[in-house]
Amino acid sequence: MTDRISAPNVYLYAFQLYNDSDRTDNPLWEHCDKILAKFTYERVTPELVFPANSHSYSEDLLSDTPLPFSTRNPLIEGFVQPRQIQDSYGLCLNIGCREDGTADNINVSFIEQFNPNQALLISGDDKFLGQTLIITAWLTEDNLPDNLDALKPLGDKCRDALFLGDSPPTFYRWGKLFGSPIFEYGSVSDIANYRHLLVWLLCDEKTDADFNTCQEEIFNLLFHRNKIIKAFQDSRQIYHELDSEYSIIEKNMEILEQQFAQGTVLTPPQLLEFQEQLKQLLSKAVTYTRLLRKLEDFDNTIAINIYNYSDSLQKICVIIETDEEELSILNRFSIKSAPYMRSQIAGDLGYFRHGTGLIEQAIASIRGIVEIEQARSDRANQLQLRKSELAEKNRDARLESTVQAIGVGLAAGGIAASSGTDKLFETLQQNHVPAPLILWHPFLFSFLLSCAIALGSAAIVWWRTRPKN
């Protein structure tokens, strides 16, 4: 086994969501132009032609597809094929050597020139769906093996040459595709750091012919594959957000249970605190439900793209007249990897939906306590109001009684003063009443007697008309 290969090529498949406002300035075209700047003066952006109101599944975005280019290195050339596919833009960029014998039996390290300064490794924004890199290289006569084990070191060296200076993806599995051995790198279990690479070591002319024939179907296949993985990656972010929210909900429930266990009458500040907690829980319920719906949306996205992936795979089988068993390295993703992702999301949904029940239970409990305490407070306020009203009535009644007593007393005193006190004074003198009274002045006697009658009358009236409570 040697480190020699012939006519190596690298294919970059990259995908990005789009909207009508970012047609020509979509980040994917910017990435493509930056890559091309490493090799040629050609740029893809000025050549793009966007369809008007197209409803087709896929559209080429160049009038002459693909866009070929030559490089400063006479051994290296390539082409660019930009496309619009469903709700996204896609890009197939090829950089490699011609199969005319000029690049036969070269060292595997030549592949380093296809990825200067890691230009092919795109780090996109949230709308970037991901990328797949495919290395194709013809095996030399010395490298034709009896088994795949013997070829794996060569596949690893191709990978290492492309990722020189960066962390390469780990080996995942191997198999055969269109009759030639292929090695897959990048495990879907390491979803946070996922990079997808295929090293395809060609040993059959039919492999190359089938690959060229199925270019469009492979493009579509990788598009749906990357959409599935992107949806699952995003679902992990939602999972962490839900997990954090769920932990907060559980802590709040523990605090509420402790407060409920006290069983004491709530003070006004405590009642206000419960009302504030109710507002927070209602807001939390909206956020939590929104996150659950996002998780469900990602599951639906994965389900739709699994179907589309399988449909593209079936089209390849029809074109090259084979069955899916012969494409097992591609078929495995749709029958094992992607369904595993769905089962993971289903488990997350089953677990986190309990959080909705906890929130509803907490909201119902707090509402019940607040309503009870509010009713109790309202009754206490009504009782206090009735007491205040009764006290006010008593004060009014006492004032009225006092006024009546004073009025009657004044009237009685006035009547007494004007109805013969002089005669009473003379009678007392004639009957020899004790001297102190007789010595009084007639006016003074009349005044005191009137006052006595007034006070007595007022006292009798006040006693009869006073409030009983």
CORKAUR-V475653 format. One record per pair of residues at least 4 apart in sequence whose ideal C-beta (glycine too) atoms are under 6 Angstrom apart, sorted by sequence separation. I is the first residue (numbers start at 1). J is the second residue. D is the distance in whole Angstrom. If there is no record, write none. Layout:
# CORKAUR-V475653
I/J/D  I/J/D
This chain:
# CORKAUR-V475653
22/26/5  36/40/6  106/110/5  124/128/2  139/143/4  206/210/6  210/214/6  214/218/5  242/246/6  266/270/4  284/288/6  305/309/6  322/326/4  327/331/5  328/332/6  331/335/6  332/336/5  333/337/5  334/338/6  348/352/6  366/370/6  370/374/6  415/419/6  433/437/5  435/439/6  440/444/5  462/466/6  54/59/5  60/65/5  62/67/6  71/76/4  84/89/6  85/90/5  115/120/5  139/144/6  145/150/4  163/168/4  176/181/6  177/182/5  202/207/5  266/271/5  317/322/5  333/338/6  428/433/4  433/438/6  440/445/5  36/42/6  97/103/3  145/151/5  202/208/6  317/323/6  70/77/5  83/90/5  317/324/6  324/331/5  18/26/5  51/59/5  160/168/6  186/194/6  69/78/6  82/91/5  122/131/5  159/168/5  174/183/5  186/195/5  429/438/5  33/43/5  186/196/5  68/79/5  81/92/4  173/184/5  186/197/6  16/28/4  32/44/5  33/45/6  172/184/5  185/197/4  48/61/5  66/79/4  67/80/5  80/93/5  172/185/6  49/63/6  66/80/6  171/185/6  172/186/6  184/198/6  29/44/6  47/62/6  66/81/4  79/94/5  172/187/5  29/45/5  65/81/6  78/94/5  169/185/4  182/198/6  183/199/5  78/95/4  169/186/4  313/330/6  425/442/5  182/200/5  95/114/5  47/67/6  181/201/5  425/445/5  61/82/4  61/83/6  75/97/5  180/202/5  60/83/6  61/84/6  135/158/5  180/203/5  180/204/5  310/334/5  58/83/6  59/84/5  179/204/4  309/334/5  421/446/4  148/174/5  159/185/6  169/195/4  23/50/5  42/69/4  58/85/5  179/206/6  180/207/4  75/103/5  155/183/4  169/197/5  179/207/5  306/334/6  421/449/5  40/69/4  178/207/4  417/446/6  151/181/5  40/71/5  39/71/4  178/210/4  306/338/5  148/181/5  417/450/4  416/450/5  105/140/5  44/80/5  413/450/4  416/453/4  44/82/6  302/341/6  159/199/6  302/342/5  413/453/5  158/199/5  412/453/5  413/454/3  191/233/6  412/454/5  245/288/5  155/199/4  409/454/4  412/457/4  299/345/5  111/158/6  115/162/5  118/166/5  409/457/5  108/157/5  112/161/5  242/291/5  408/457/5  409/458/3  108/158/6  111/161/4  151/201/6  241/291/6  408/458/6  111/162/5  109/161/5  112/164/5  406/458/6  108/161/6  238/291/6  405/458/4  408/461/4  295/349/6  238/294/5  405/461/4  238/295/5  404/461/6  405/462/4  32/91/6  235/295/6  28/89/5  401/462/5  404/465/6  139/201/5  26/89/6  28/91/6  235/298/4  132/196/5  133/197/5  134/198/5  135/199/5  136/200/5  137/201/6  138/202/5  139/203/5  234/298/6  401/465/4  401/466/5  136/202/6  231/298/5  288/355/6  398/467/6  231/301/4  397/467/4  17/88/5  18/89/5  231/302/5  15/88/5  16/89/5  394/467/5  228/302/5  285/359/5  15/90/5  14/91/5  228/305/5  38/116/5  227/305/5  281/359/6  13/92/6  12/93/4  38/119/5  224/305/4  281/362/6  281/363/5  11/94/5  35/119/5  224/308/5  10/95/5  224/309/4  10/96/6  9/96/3  8/96/6  278/366/5  8/97/6  277/366/6  7/97/5  132/222/5  31/122/5  221/312/4  7/99/5  220/312/5  274/366/6  217/312/5  275/370/6  7/103/5  130/226/4  274/370/5  129/226/5  6/104/4  129/227/6  217/315/5  6/105/6  130/229/6  217/316/5  130/230/5  4/105/5  129/230/5  214/316/5  271/373/5  5/108/5  8/111/5  3/107/6  10/114/4  3/108/5  214/319/6  253/358/6  249/355/5  256/362/6  266/373/5  12/120/5  14/122/6  232/341/4  239/348/5  246/355/5  249/358/5  253/362/6  17/127/4  210/320/5  228/338/5  235/345/5  242/352/5  16/127/6  16/128/5  15/129/4  14/131/4  13/132/5  12/133/6  11/134/4  10/135/6  9/136/5  92/219/6  8/137/4  7/138/5  5/137/4  6/138/4  90/223/6  6/140/6  4/140/5  85/223/6  2/142/5  182/329/6  1/150/6  188/337/5  177/329/6  175/328/6  175/329/4  15/223/5  13/222/5  15/226/5
